């Protein structure tokens, strides 16, 4: 009896048809299936991520949630805000010291508590002596050794620098380590540029089969000029909260005072943000082009109406410029 031979021609065509299909990767709207919601917060350096997260985590803990806050920025300012200006030992520096001493890192060496929030800093290398992104990867490797996957928390909040688009800082998006991303921005071009870049990263990894989505935008230092809200609408994500540009908030932040508590006049604002963060589903954003991003602002403020003037060879050579003889063959008229 003849062996049955599969129709390789049809099989080849099926593979080609499958490869030609555009991935849909629709985001499920239901609640995350895992008990722990791991949420990565991204934004431009200095835009207020750490201020937002320190107060958000404190409010969540006050509401009875088990919260772990992890600072993933080499500046290590997340826990400083939570701990009243006190800098805690980072995972990277602690693991280095312990390794030199032939000892193992223990949870009490790097994790500390305040107001029900558990917090730690990954840290980073000395200035000019290493890659911050690689430091992030090393930090998460150390977390896994400490038993990260066995911990029992309702929320794990990750504070990530958004300016640097590299593999280390993009870890939660690239490796599906978080269920969703929250953006922090203000009504200025640079912070929205960073937010748009993060949306582009999310969209890129969705096309590769990733599942991380953007839950929404927190507008910090909101002066009510509306550019951040217009950005959120353009990329199709919600605004989770608008934190006003208020002098009381500025002073309290500068003095490391927690305002994410029911005892503060700002408690209701952060309670509302906590509710939005908990329920917001991960969405697939629509990143803007550079021109579309500029269009959110008045052209006189951004130079969006500037017309590019091409440079010439004479411009580049300056005083050394001299016309070159043409190599074109010119025939005399007969």
N, C-alpha and C positions, 0 to 999 in steps of 0.2 A: 504494500500500500504506500502510495506516495505521501511524503511528509507535506503537511499543509504549510504553504509559504505565505506570509502576510503580504498584503498589497502595499509595498513600500512607497509607491507613488502617491497613493491616497493618504498614507500616514504623513508623508512629507508635506503635502498640501495642507493637511489639518494643522500641522505645526506652524506653517507660514501664516495661515488665517488667524491662528491664536495670537501669534506675535504681532500681527498688524492691528489687533484690537486695542483701542485706547483704554487704559485702566480706569475704572469708575471709582473704586475705593470710597464708596459713600460712607460718611461718618454716622455711626449709630447715635440716635438721639436719646436713648435710654441711659440710666445711671451706669457708671462704671461697674463692671462685674467684680473687681477686686475690692476687698474690704478697705484697703488703704488707698486713698487718693494721693498720688504723687504729682505735685504741681510745680512746674518750673516757671519762675518769673524772670523775664528778660527786660532790659531797657538800657538806655545810654548811661554811661558813667556819670554820677552826680545828679541823676534825674529824680531820685527819691525811692529807689527800689527797697533799699534797706530800711528806710523810715516806714514805708508802706508795710513791709513784711513783718518788722518787729511789732508794730501795732496790731496788724491783722492776726498774727499768731497769738498774741496776748489776749485779744478779744475772743478768738476761737477757744482757747484754754479756759477762759472765764465762762464760756458758754457750756463747758463740760466736755469738750473734745480733747482727745489725746493728740498733741501736736509736736512734731519734730521739725525744727528749723535748722537748715544746713546752709551756711554761707559758702558760696562757691566762687567768691571774688577775691583775688590776691590782696586787696586792700583790707580784708577782714573787718569791714565796718558793720556787718549785719548784727553780730552778737554784741558789739560795742554799744549799739543803740539799745539792745534789750537789757544789757547788764550795766546800764548807767554809766557808760564810758569805759568800763573795765574790759581790757582785752584778754580773751581766754587763749590758752595754748592751742595752736592749730594742729591738725592731724599730721600734716607734712613735717613740721619741725619736731613734733613729739616722736613720730616714728623714726626720724633720723637719729635723735638722741638715744632712743631706746635701742635701736639697732647697734649703735656704737658701744653701748653698755652691755650688749648681749641679752637684752630683756624684750619681752613682748608688750605691745601696747594694750592697755586695758581700758574699758569704757569710761571709767572714772578719771582717766588721764585727759580725756578730750571732750566729754559731754557734761554739760552743766545745766542747772535748772533755775527758772524764775517764773513765778506766777503760774505754775503748771506747764510752762513751755520747756521742752528739752531742746537744747541748742548746741551746735558745734560749728567749727570753722575748718574747711579743708586747707585754707592757706595757699601759699605760693612760694616760688623760689626767691632768693635774694635778687635785688635789681641787677640786671645784666648777666645773671648767672644761670639762667635756665628758661624754659618755656612754661608760661602760665597754663596753657592748655594741657600740656603733659602733666603738670602738677595736679590738675583736676582729675585726670585719668588715674594717676597714682593714688589720689585721695579716695576715689571710689573703690579701687582695689582693696585699700585698707579697710573701708567700711564693710566690704563683703567678708573680710577675715574676722571682723568684729561681730558678724552675725546679722547684718542689715536685713536680710530676707526673712529672718525669724522674728523681727521686732513687731510689736503690736501698737500701731498708731492709726488714728482716723485720717490724719493728714501729715504728709511730709512735704514741706515747702522748701524749694531750692532757689537760692538767690544767685542768678547768673548775670555776668557782664555781657551786654549785647553788642558792644562796639567791635569786639574782635571776633570775626567769623572764621573760626578754626575748629578742627575736630574735637578738641578738648571741651571747649565751651558749648559746642553743639551736641555733646554727648546725649543728653536726655531726648533730643529730637531724633538723632541718627540711630540710636539703639533702642528706641521705644521704652526708655527708662521712666518716662512720665506719661500720664494719660492726657494731660493737657498743659498748655502754655498760657500764661497771662502776661500781657505787655503793660509796661508803665511808660508813659510819655507825657509830654506837655504840649503847649501850643507853639512849638518852635520847630523849624525845619530839621535840625540835626537829630532831635529825639525821635521824630516821626520817620526820618530816614532809617534810623536803627530799627525801629519797630517794623518798618516795611521789609528790611533785610531779613528779620526773623520770620516774617510771613513767607518770604521767598524760600527760606530754608525748610520751613514746614511743608510747603507745597512741593519742593524738590523731593523730599524723602517720602511724601505721600505717593508720588509717582513711582517710587522704587518699592512700594509695598508697605511703607510705614503707617502707623495708626495715630500718631500724635496730632492733635488739633489745637486751634487757638480758641480759648474760652471767652476772651474779651480783653478790653483795654481799661486800664485805670488812668484817668487824667489827673496828674499831680500838678500842684501850683497852678490851678486853673484860673486864668484871668478872664474867662468867658468870651474870648475872641473867636472860639469855635473851630479852629483848624483841626484839633485832635478829634473832635466829634465828627467832623467832615471826613477825616481819614478813616475812622472806624466804619462809617457808613459806606465809604468807597470800597473798602476791602471786605465788607460784609461780616463784621463782627460787632458785638454789642459793647456799649460803654458800661462797665460794671460799677464804677463810682467816679465822681469828680471831687477831688480834694482841693479846696480853694487855696488861692495864694493869700494866706492870712498871716499877719505878723505874729499872732499868738502861736500858731503852729510852727512858724520859723524859729521862734525863740525856744519853744519847748524841745524841738528837734535838736537845736544847737546845744541845749543843756542836757541831752540824753534823757528827757522825760517821756514816759509812756503816756500816750493819750488814747490808746485802744483799750479803754476800760469804761465800765458803766459810771464810774465816779467822775469822768471827764465830760466837759461840754461837747467833746467830739466823739463820745462813745456811741451815740446813735448812728453816726456816719460809718464807723468801722463795724458796727453790728450789721448794718445793711450790706456792707462789702463782704463780710463773712458769709452771709446768706447767699449772695450772688455767686461768690466763688464756689460754694458747696454745690449749687445746683446748675451752674452754667455748663452746657454740653460742649465737647471739643468740636469746633467747626473747621472746615477747610476754607482758609482765606483766599482772596483774590489779590495777590500783590500788585502794586502799581508800578508803572514805568517811571523813570526819572522825570519825564515831562509831566506826567499825570500828577506826580507828587508835588512838583513845583506849582501846578495849577491850583492847588489848595490854598495858595497864598497870593497876595497882591503882587503883581509882577514888579512893581517899583521897590518892593522889599527884597525880592529874590534875584532880580535880574533875568527873570524868565523870558522877557521880551527882547533880550540881547540877541543880535544876529551875528553868527560866527563869520569872521573875515579870514579866509585862507591866507597863510603866509606864502611868500615866494622864495625862490632860490636867492634872489638879490637881497631880500630881507635877512636871510640867514648868514650870508657872506659879509654883509656890511661893507666896510671900506675895502675888503679884499675882492669884492665882486668885479668881474670883468666878463663881458659877453663872450661866449664860446663860439668859435667858428662852426658853422653847420657842416655836418658830414653828408648832407643831402646832395645828390648829384643834380646839377642844374644844366639843362641842355640849351644851347643857343638856338634861337629861332632860325629856321631855314628860310 
